[in-house]
Amino acid sequence: MATQVKLGKGIASLIQDTPVAAQQAAIKAKLEEKPKKEMLADGNALMIDIASIRMNSHQPRKIFKEKELEELSESIKENGIIQPLIVIKDEDGFELIAGERRLRAAKKAGLTQVPAILKRATDREKMVMAIIENVQRSDLNCIEEALAYYQLMEEFKLTQEEVAKKIGKERSTIANFLRVLKLPRVVIELIQKDLLSFGHAKVLAAIQDRDLVINLASEAAQKQLSVRETEELAKKGKSRSKTKARLTFLDDKLDQFRQKLEQTTGYHFNLKSKNNGSGAITIKFNNEAEFNDIYEFLLKK
C-alpha cells in the first residue's frame, strides 16, 4: 500500500488546486455570513451574475487578441478567476471598471458568475481607475494608452502634468504617447497590429515629412527592423528629404529666372541644376537667323 506524502503547509498552499466551482462556493459561503448591506459596501468582494455586468465605455483597451482570450479562458476553466473584477453598482446591475479581458474569457469558459470587488466612483474616478488598472498591467499597445491619456485630458480638462501625476509617469512620457497619435492612419494601424513598437513610433513621430514617415514605417514593418535600424534609416531619409526640398526650391527659383529672361530678351532659355549645386543655362534657337540675332544681342551686352 502506497504511503501518502504529506507536504508542509507553506508548500501545500503554493500548489493547491482551486477549481472554479469550489472557488465560487467558497466566496458565496463567505458572503452569506455578512448582512446584505455590508455585502454592497465599498471594497467588498462578491459573486455576481455575468449577465448583470455592463461594459465600461471608458475602457482604454480596444483590441482583444482571440488567441490570448482562449488561453485565459482555459486557465479560468482550470483555476478560476484569481484576481476579481472591479465594478460599480448602477440602476440596471453593475458597470465594469476593470477586468474586461477576464470577463470576456470567463464568458468563453462558460461561467455564469464572476468574483468582483464593488467600488463607488464618479465618472472621472471610473475612467482613471480603468486606465490605471490597464496601464499598470503593461499590455496595452501604445495607441490604446495614448488614446486613454488623450481622453482623460479632453473629457476632464486635465493637463499633461496632471495626467502624469495620476498615472505615476513623467510628463515627457505622456507627451511622447500623445505625439504618436499624430502619425498617419496607415502607420497607426501597423502599431496596432504589433508590427511596430512604441520605440518605432517615437522615431517616426519626430519626422515632419508625412510621405517619409509612411515609407519608413512600411519598410521597418516589412523588414522587421529594430528601433536603432529604423532611427538610422530615418536620419538618411531626413537628409534626402532636405536635399530634395532644397533642389525643389532651386528649381522653382530657376523657373522664375527663365521666365524673366524670356520676357526681357524674347529668346527661349532652358535652366538646369544638378545635385551638387552646378547647372547650365541653354539658349534655344530655331534657325540660323535666330542664332545670329542671339549672337549679336550677347555681344552688345
C-alpha positions in Angstrom: 0.0 0.0 0.0 1.5 3.3 -1.1 2.2 5.8 1.6 0.8 9.3 1.0 3.5 12.0 1.1 2.5 14.9 3.4 3.7 18.4 2.4 4.4 21.3 4.7 1.6 23.8 5.0 3.7 26.5 3.2 4.4 24.4 0.1 0.9 22.9 0.0 -0.6 26.4 0.0 1.5 27.3 -3.1 0.4 24.4 -5.2 -3.1 23.8 -4.0 -5.7 23.4 -6.8 -8.9 25.6 -6.6 -11.4 24.7 -9.3 -14.0 27.2 -10.4 -16.9 25.6 -8.6 -15.0 25.4 -5.3 -13.8 28.9 -5.7 -17.4 30.2 -6.3 -18.8 28.2 -3.4 -16.1 29.5 -1.0 -16.8 33.1 -1.9 -20.6 32.6 -1.7 -20.2 31.0 1.7 -18.1 33.9 2.9 -20.6 36.4 1.7 -23.6 34.7 3.2 -22.1 35.3 6.6 -22.4 39.0 6.1 -25.6 41.1 6.2 -26.8 42.3 2.7 -25.9 45.9 3.4 -22.4 45.0 4.3 -22.1 42.9 1.1 -22.6 46.1 -1.0 -20.2 48.2 1.0 -17.3 49.7 -0.9 -14.3 47.3 -1.4 -16.1 44.0 -0.6 -15.8 41.0 -2.9 -18.9 39.3 -4.1 -20.1 36.8 -6.8 -22.3 38.5 -9.4 -24.0 37.3 -12.5 -22.1 37.9 -15.7 -25.4 39.0 -17.4 -25.8 41.9 -15.0 -22.4 43.4 -15.9 -22.3 46.3 -18.4 -19.1 47.1 -20.2 -17.2 50.3 -19.3 -17.3 52.9 -22.1 -14.1 54.4 -20.8 -12.2 51.1 -21.3 -8.8 52.0 -22.9 -8.2 48.6 -24.4 -9.8 48.4 -27.8 -8.2 45.2 -29.2 -8.6 41.8 -27.6 -6.5 39.1 -29.2 -8.5 36.0 -29.7 -5.6 33.6 -29.0 -4.8 35.3 -25.7 -8.5 35.2 -24.7 -8.7 31.5 -25.5 -5.6 30.8 -23.3 -7.0 32.8 -20.5 -10.3 31.1 -20.8 -8.6 27.7 -20.5 -6.8 28.9 -17.4 -10.0 30.1 -15.9 -11.7 26.7 -16.5 -8.8 25.1 -14.6 -8.1 27.6 -11.9 -11.0 30.1 -11.7 -10.5 33.9 -11.7 -7.7 34.7 -9.3 -8.0 38.5 -9.5 -11.6 39.8 -9.0 -13.1 42.3 -11.4 -13.8 45.8 -10.2 -17.4 47.1 -10.7 -19.7 49.8 -9.5 -23.5 49.5 -8.8 -25.8 51.1 -11.3 -29.6 51.1 -11.8 -29.5 48.1 -14.2 -27.0 46.0 -12.3 -23.2 46.6 -12.4 -20.8 48.6 -14.6 -17.4 47.2 -15.2 -14.4 49.4 -14.2 -11.5 47.0 -14.7 -11.2 43.4 -15.9 -12.9 43.3 -19.3 -10.3 40.8 -20.6 -11.1 38.5 -17.7 -14.8 39.0 -18.2 -14.6 38.1 -21.9 -12.6 35.0 -21.1 -15.0 34.0 -18.3 -17.9 34.1 -20.8 -15.8 31.9 -23.1 -15.2 29.5 -20.2 -18.9 29.2 -19.7 -19.0 30.9 -16.3 -22.3 32.5 -15.2 -20.9 34.3 -12.2 -17.6 36.0 -11.5 -15.9 37.4 -8.4 -15.9 41.2 -8.2 -15.0 44.0 -5.9 -17.6 46.7 -5.6 -16.4 50.3 -5.7 -18.2 53.7 -5.5 -16.8 56.2 -8.1 -17.7 59.3 -10.1 -17.3 59.2 -13.9 -13.9 60.8 -13.6 -12.8 58.2 -11.0 -14.1 55.4 -13.1 -12.0 56.5 -16.1 -8.9 57.0 -14.0 -9.3 53.6 -12.4 -9.8 51.8 -15.7 -6.8 53.5 -17.2 -4.5 52.9 -14.2 -5.5 49.3 -14.0 -4.8 48.7 -17.6 -1.6 50.7 -17.8 -0.2 49.0 -14.7 -0.7 45.6 -16.4 1.7 46.9 -19.2 -0.1 45.1 -22.0 -2.0 48.0 -23.7 -0.5 48.9 -27.1 0.9 52.4 -27.2 -2.1 53.7 -29.3 -4.6 52.5 -26.8 -2.5 54.0 -24.0 -2.2 57.3 -25.8 -5.9 57.5 -26.5 -6.6 56.8 -22.9 -4.4 59.8 -21.8 -6.0 62.0 -24.5 -9.5 61.0 -23.3 -8.6 62.0 -19.8 -7.3 65.3 -20.9 -10.3 66.1 -23.2 -13.2 65.0 -21.0 -11.9 66.3 -17.7 -9.7 69.2 -18.9 -6.5 67.8 -17.4 -3.1 69.0 -18.3 -0.3 66.6 -19.3 1.3 67.3 -15.9 -2.0 66.3 -14.1 -2.3 63.1 -16.1 1.3 62.2 -15.4 0.7 62.7 -11.7 -2.4 60.5 -11.6 -0.8 57.7 -13.7 2.6 57.9 -11.9 4.7 58.7 -15.0 6.9 61.5 -16.2 5.2 64.4 -18.1 7.6 63.8 -21.0 6.3 60.2 -21.2 2.7 61.3 -21.6 3.8 63.9 -24.2 5.6 61.1 -26.2 2.4 58.9 -26.1 0.2 61.8 -27.3 2.7 62.6 -30.1 2.2 59.1 -31.5 -1.5 59.9 -32.2 -0.4 62.5 -34.8 1.1 59.7 -37.0 -0.7 58.9 -40.3 -3.5 56.4 -40.0 -1.7 53.7 -42.0 1.3 53.9 -39.5 -1.1 53.7 -36.5 -2.6 50.5 -37.9 0.9 48.9 -38.2 1.4 49.7 -34.5 -2.0 48.3 -33.5 -1.1 45.1 -35.3 2.1 44.9 -33.3 4.3 45.2 -36.4 5.9 48.3 -34.9 6.7 49.1 -31.3 6.4 52.3 -29.2 10.1 52.8 -29.9 9.5 52.8 -33.6 6.5 55.1 -33.1 8.6 57.7 -31.2 11.3 57.7 -34.0 8.6 58.2 -36.7 6.7 60.9 -34.7 9.8 63.1 -34.8 9.7 63.3 -38.6 7.8 66.1 -40.3 7.7 64.7 -43.8 4.4 62.6 -44.0 5.5 60.6 -47.1 8.8 59.8 -45.5 7.1 58.6 -42.3 4.8 56.2 -44.2 7.7 54.8 -46.3 9.9 54.3 -43.3 7.1 52.6 -41.3 6.3 50.2 -44.2 10.0 49.3 -44.6 10.5 48.9 -40.9 7.5 46.6 -40.6 8.3 44.5 -43.7 12.0 44.0 -42.9 11.3 43.8 -39.1 13.9 46.5 -38.5 15.0 47.3 -34.9 14.3 50.7 -33.4 18.0 51.6 -33.9 18.0 50.5 -37.5 14.8 52.5 -38.1 16.5 55.5 -36.5 19.5 55.2 -38.8 17.2 54.9 -41.8 15.2 57.9 -40.6 18.4 60.0 -40.5 19.3 59.1 -44.1 15.7 59.8 -45.1 15.7 63.2 -43.5 18.9 64.1 -45.3 17.5 63.0 -48.6 14.3 64.9 -47.8 16.3 68.1 -47.1 18.2 67.8 -50.3 15.0 67.2 -52.3 13.4 70.3 -50.6 16.5 72.4 -51.4 16.5 71.2 -55.1 12.8 71.8 -55.4 13.3 75.4 -54.1 16.2 75.9 -56.5 14.2 74.5 -59.5 11.3 76.9 -58.6 13.8 79.8 -58.4 15.4 78.8 -61.8 12.0 78.7 -63.4 11.3 82.3 -62.2 14.7 83.3 -63.7 13.9 81.6 -67.0 10.6 83.4 -67.3 12.2 86.7 -66.6 15.0 86.1 -69.2 12.5 85.1 -71.8 10.3 88.2 -71.1 13.3 90.5 -71.3 15.1 89.1 -74.3 12.3 87.4 -76.3 14.5 84.3 -76.6 13.8 80.8 -75.2 16.0 79.6 -72.3 16.5 76.3 -70.5 18.0 76.3 -67.0 19.1 73.0 -65.3 20.6 72.3 -61.9 22.4 69.2 -60.5 22.5 67.6 -57.0 26.0 69.1 -56.4 24.7 72.6 -57.0 26.1 73.1 -60.5 24.0 73.6 -63.6 23.7 75.0 -67.1 21.9 77.8 -69.0 20.9 76.9 -72.5 19.6 79.4 -75.1 17.5 77.8 -77.8 17.3 78.9 -81.5 15.2 77.5 -84.3 17.2 78.7 -87.4 20.4 80.5 -88.4 18.8 83.9 -88.5 17.6 83.5 -84.9 21.1 82.3 -83.9 22.6 85.5 -85.5 20.2 87.7 -83.5 21.1 86.0 -80.2 24.9 86.2 -81.1 24.6 90.0 -81.8 22.5 90.5 -78.7 25.0 88.8 -76.4 28.0 90.7 -77.9 26.2 94.0 -77.4 25.7 93.1 -73.7 
